Each structure stands twice: as C-alpha cells, then as structure tokens.
Amino acid sequence: MKQFAKKILVTGGAGFIGSHVVRRLLKKYPDYLIVNADKLTYAGNLENLIDVDSLPNYRFEKLDIVDADSVHSVFSKYEITDVIHLAAESHVDRSIEGPMEFVMTNVVGTANLLQAAKDTWKGESNHVFHHVSTDEVYGSLGDEGLFTEETPYDPRSPYSASKASSDHFVMAYFHTYGLPIKMSNCSNNYGSHHFPEKLIPLMIHNIQHKKPLPIYGKGDNIRDWLWVEDHASAIDAIFHNGRVGESYNVGGLNEWTNIELVRFLCQLMDEKLGRKTGESEELITYVTDRAGHDKRYAIDASKLEQELGWTPSITFEVGLSKTVDWYLENQSWVEKVTSGSYKDYYQTMYANR
C-alpha cells in the first residue's frame, strides 16, 4: 500500500455529515488515506460520495461497528492511525419507537471502536480518536443561556441518552487508558445530502409537492442551526489542532423556532418556484407534540473560536437558500434515497431532532 501520512477511519462516512467530512478530507489532504466505514442503513448512501469515490486516497468498507471482530479487522487491514467517529443512530422519533438499536450502535459500537483503537495504538500518543456528538446530551434550555462544554449532561430521549453514554465512554478511555481523544458536540445540521425525514429536507419536499407541513405542538421549540460544510470545517480544525482530552461545542449561532424556520422556507420556496407570496404557508398543519420534546437548544461555541479561530462561514439565510437550491436541482437523489419502505415513512413522520 502507498505510504500515507495518516490513515483515517471515518465511521458513518456515507451519511449526511460523514459524507461532507469524507469529501473535505479527500480533497484537502491527498496524502491521507480516508477509509469510509459505513453500515449503509437507510441514512447511509454511497451516492453521497459519487463525485469523489474514484480518488486514489479513498477506500470503502461496509462495517457494522457493533461487530467487534469486524472493527478490529478494519483497523488491522488498513493500519488505521486515526479515527473520526460519526456513525450513529440519530433520529429521536426512531429512538422512542425502538431504543435498543440506539443502545447497540451508539454505545456498544463506540466502545468497540475505542477498544480497537486502544489495542492497535498500544499507548502511542501520535494518534487521534475524534468522537462527534450532539448538543442534545445537555438536555433542554429555558429562555436564556447557552450550552457550554461545562454544562451538566441531562439527556431526555433514548437517542440523547445513548449519545451521552458514548461521550462518557470516550472520556473514560482518555482518563483510564490515556487514549488520545478529542470530542465535539454540535447543534442541528442542515445542508445537501440530508436524508429527507429530517425537518428541513422534509419541508422542502412537501412544499414543492404541495403536501401538508406538519409542525409539532405550537412550533415554538427552538434550535440552533449549523451548515453541514461549516461543521465539516470545524471537525477538520478540532481533529488537527484541538487539544487532546478536550471537548468543543460547535454551533451555527442561529436560533430559530420551528414555525419561524418553516415560514421562512415557505417564503424562499414561493420565490424560487414562482408561486404567489404566502401560498406555501397555507400547507402548515399542527400535530400532537413529540413525547419529551426539548424546548430549546443553543450552543456557545466561543471555546472553538478562541482556541482554533473557527466561526461559521455563512449566515443561515444564505445557507438555507443554497440548501433549497440543491434539493430542487437534485430530485433524482431524493427519489433514490426515499424509494421503497422509507418513502411513506418520511412523508408522514415529522422529523426535527
């Protein structure tokens, strides 16, 4: 095998955030071998990377991280030097319906990766295990305040509980075994290649096809939105320059209520589709709120800015316009990833995290 400066295992690299991270690393660091390991569940799609899958520094391995032997085998096959761990079950509604799959993938799978890294690197310090997590581990905010890296964990759903557990395992391997870990907790991502059961792509699709726009409760839940390409750049910065043993919050500095976001999307879509102003807003419908629906998330990303100089590159309004354009221009992608049994599911399931 060609000599590479690093051999990075990116788990979940065929998914939404993972594919953007893989693409960025492949193009920016041609001297790195990027091994994309993905189980290819409904949210993982190799078409997300069709533009880069022929690059000489790219490899793909179909991998279920719950299988410890397979994880060790991939580490050995490619002599993995570093890990960026994004593989996770990440849909809150699915976690409410079936929590055990989240326990297995997010907790047991993470522990398998940590153990494989520990066994392979044997105490050497010239490696990085970067664990990518979520702001949902912190629970729910009131009307004031922001999540910081010191905010106590208070997960409220099976999904966030599983991610909180994985975060604790990561820090435990650092403190107990000296594994060189770095961790980041991000706010809600948006952008291209997002599986269409999540809020923004779902609403884009339904507006385009004049289908109902289901809003949980009163639509007053607040989320901080982060453009996925900005998140990829933050992961790049933390992986290369963040301090070992530290966690970094990554946020978009954009707080929007769900109803405000959907109304803005309606306005954007009316303009782009040549409809009369306000036409798409008439599609908004209110549905019974999700069980345990957190009221507000908001990230304080000042540590990341002060230590590594990272800030979001674009405003939410610009990013959302780019996102709408991508979905309108890539209808074939949407049709492919929503074919079969998931098509009816995502059409009816309201899906903000």
Secondary structure, DSSP 8 states (H G I E B T S, - for coil): ----SEEEEEETTTSHHHHHHHHHHHHH-TTEEEEEEE---TT--GGGGTTTTTSTTEEEEE--TT-HHHHHHHHHHHT--EEEE------HHHHHH-HHHHIIIIIIHHHHHHHHHHHHHTT-SS-EEEEEEEGGGG----SS--B-TTS-----SHHHHHHHHHHHHHHHHHHHH---EEEEEE-EEESTT--TTSHHHHHHHHHHTT--EEEETTS--EEEEEEHHHHHHHHHHHHHHS-TT-EEEE--S-EEEHHHHHHHHHHHHHHHHT--TTTGGGGEEEE---TT---B--B--HHHHHHH----SS-HHHHHHHHHHHHHH-HHHHHHHT-THHHHHHHH-----
